[in-house]
Amino acid sequence: MSQGKKKAKTGWSRREFLRTAGVAVATIAFPEIIISCGPQSNVAPTAAIPKPRKGASIRLLQWTSFVKPADAEFKRQAAEWGDANGVTVAIETVTGDQLQPKTAAAVEANSGPDIIQMQYGWPQLYTDACLDVSNEVNILIGKLGKPDPVNEAFCKVNGTWRAIPYTVVPNAWTYRTDYFTQAGVTSFPTTWDELAAAAAKLKTTGKSISQTDGHAYGDSLTMWNPVLWGYGGKEVNADGKTVAINSKETRDAIKWAQGAVKAGFVVHPEWLDPDNNQAYHADRISGTLNGASIYIREKIEFHHFTDVTNNAPMPAGPKGTFAMNLIFNHAVMKWSPDAETARAMLLHLMDKDQYQKWTMIASGYNAGPFEALHNDPVFASDPKLKAFQDVVAPGKWPGWPAMPSKKTAQAQTQFIVADMFAKALANGGTGDIEAAITAAETSLKAIFERP
Amino acid sequence: MAVQSTTRSGLPEVKRPKVRKPRIGRVIGDSLAGRVIRIYVPLLLFLVVTLFPFYWMAITSFKSASELFDFSVSPLWVREPTLAWYQHLLTQTNFPHWAFNTAVVAIISTLISLFCSVLAGYSLARLRYRGADSIGWGIFVTYLVPPTLLFLPLTFVIRELHLFNNLWALILTYPTFLIPFCTWMLMGFFKGIPHELEEAALVDGATRIQAMLRIAIPLAVPGILAAALFAFTLSWNEFLYALIFMNDSLVKTIPVGVTQELIHGDEFFWGELMAAALLGSVPVAVLYSFFVDHFVAGMTAGAVKG
């Protein structure tokens, strides 16, 4: 492989040193020059704009977006930038499940794509393989404002940015307005208690509100963590060491879930991420928690229930409204022989105009991770998409309030919270609450409280 | 025990123990109904279980997008068949490339594996040298090491060989699990061939290699074919190494290309997926149908003589 023959840059080159030193001296001596530099005037004074190297070759690995044209637009933008700068760009897309082994193999071999999409807390898992991109994030902060706290929590490891915030895949409720009306529910519930009451009424229509409590890569985590947080429960304290799952708040959350299931909310431990989509498209359920993919596919492909489908944000618990969304960021890998070119390309793709062209084509499946990208026109283009915009702000990460770490990632991949709910919701919501909590506590202690 | 009594003629009568006569009547297997119950019904059930996945793949691949999720009618039939998924698969994706790559990799890696396995199997089964049994067991244990453990070190090896994104990465790594399996299988066949045949050839002046090529290998052809079929099928369906070592769409194999380009986020595009699965399974099915007799004979022989 060609990049294997090239030696990756380490440390500062003479050119980088002179450029940075020059910018620093100029900033001190002639601040008005820097200030007058248009859009770059917001760039942090120490930021050095990375320059692409003509003739470089960049390979980027990320997941396959649900919206095919969005991937095509991303590739088009990357290729356009490559053509303009004499850089060969290759974008490889794989499914979310396949991204992890490919990333692990690349890290192990110390070779592979120049840029890898980091999902959730992977920067914490692969810290040493991810280059420091603080300079580039500072440039983006200068242009686009503050990053979303969840992206920041995942990207920043021990104060150093190891990935550049890329996108949020918001998760909200998609539901059938016709069945809700038929059941006498005039609007989507705004609290978990209301949701349980609505589920009881929807049961009479034969089309229940349904969700997985199994090991679904996205849908299970995005459901049961917000329920836990909404009642004040948490896996671990903010110190990231003390397991706190065995609490009254956790019991309250589980009791709500058991009550909801007894009332008519249907849980499916056998469902993986595609199953609730298919159940909805097949007219088998009246509502479910998901990304915008169900609504978008109805709208652009099936046209069966588009008019009677709406979306709603997360209900609130006694402790407030919480959400969990899929978070993707881009890391520049340490083995890249053209890391500076990779950084330059990522900055170009995060340019507001470029980015919003992409989110518009993504039809609401993606939201921007910086302040200036929040009021994306795509969410105004269809009022039904607003729910997906609304769930970004209350978003948290697995393990919250502890900061993301290898341990929170481990607890997430073991589905400890989802399993706890699943045990308690077995047999029609009559599972043993204490046994479920004890099992979760044991698993969490094995992760967080080991030396 | 015989008990004596007197008959009318005065001769002692010898009572013989009663022997149960075989029940006279129609044996169930003789009749048509019997054959139906004993043979055809189980066979039909077996066929349904075996062929239903193929039937499901076929009908799903001919359903339109709206029909795929319409459960108001029986999902077992197609109301308005369409070839749109096949057209899309063959013209809008790189499926023809994936099929070609899969065939190239499966054929070459099978040939390499067979060559090595025949030599290794013959050596371990026929040549008496110290440690042959241990080596045989060692090879079998190697086969038990799961690819999920091996892919990380193999990634390192492939990087050192600069073979990422190159079909040779697969052609060279597939034998790591094919050779142990085929060797173990062929050892059984070679052990089953009488030593006298080869010894006769050796007495007649054949060299060891001539005896192997002209006596042992021709007799082991059923086993070699069975091993070849297994190796080909394993290579054709292999997923993990192809996922890790191949990057560009044009160099992917069917299992990886199909899952990477026909699954988007949490939405599965079932029409194209089923069309690809059906087309992808055809070569293996054809191969099996041609060599099924050898395959069954080989499996049985290997099982009892090993």
Chai-1 contact restraints between the chains, C-beta under 6 A:
chainA,res_idxA,chainB,res_idxB,connection_type,confidence,min_distance_angstrom,max_distance_angstrom,comment,restraint_id
A,M1,B,H162,contact,1.0,0.0,6.0,A-B,restraint_1
A,M1,B,F164,contact,1.0,0.0,6.0,A-B,restraint_2
A,G4,B,H162,contact,1.0,0.0,6.0,A-B,restraint_3
A,T64,B,H264,contact,1.0,0.0,6.0,A-B,restraint_4
A,F66,B,H264,contact,1.0,0.0,6.0,A-B,restraint_5
A,F66,B,G265,contact,1.0,0.0,6.0,A-B,restraint_6
A,F66,B,E267,contact,1.0,0.0,6.0,A-B,restraint_7
A,E92,B,N247,contact,1.0,0.0,6.0,A-B,restraint_8
A,V94,B,Q260,contact,1.0,0.0,6.0,A-B,restraint_9
A,T95,B,I263,contact,1.0,0.0,6.0,A-B,restraint_10
A,Q98,B,L243,contact,1.0,0.0,6.0,A-B,restraint_11
A,A105,B,T155,contact,1.0,0.0,6.0,A-B,restraint_12
A,A105,B,I244,contact,1.0,0.0,6.0,A-B,restraint_13
A,E108,B,L152,contact,1.0,0.0,6.0,A-B,restraint_14
A,E108,B,T155,contact,1.0,0.0,6.0,A-B,restraint_15
A,A109,B,T155,contact,1.0,0.0,6.0,A-B,restraint_16
A,A109,B,F156,contact,1.0,0.0,6.0,A-B,restraint_17
A,A109,B,R159,contact,1.0,0.0,6.0,A-B,restraint_18
A,S111,B,R159,contact,1.0,0.0,6.0,A-B,restraint_19
A,D273,B,D266,contact,1.0,0.0,6.0,A-B,restraint_20
A,P274,B,D266,contact,1.0,0.0,6.0,A-B,restraint_21
A,P274,B,F268,contact,1.0,0.0,6.0,A-B,restraint_22
A,N277,B,D266,contact,1.0,0.0,6.0,A-B,restraint_23
A,N277,B,E267,contact,1.0,0.0,6.0,A-B,restraint_24
A,H281,B,F69,contact,1.0,0.0,6.0,A-B,restraint_25
A,A282,B,F69,contact,1.0,0.0,6.0,A-B,restraint_26
A,A282,B,F71,contact,1.0,0.0,6.0,A-B,restraint_27
A,S293,B,G265,contact,1.0,0.0,6.0,A-B,restraint_28
A,S293,B,D266,contact,1.0,0.0,6.0,A-B,restraint_29
A,S293,B,E267,contact,1.0,0.0,6.0,A-B,restraint_30
A,R297,B,E267,contact,1.0,0.0,6.0,A-B,restraint_31
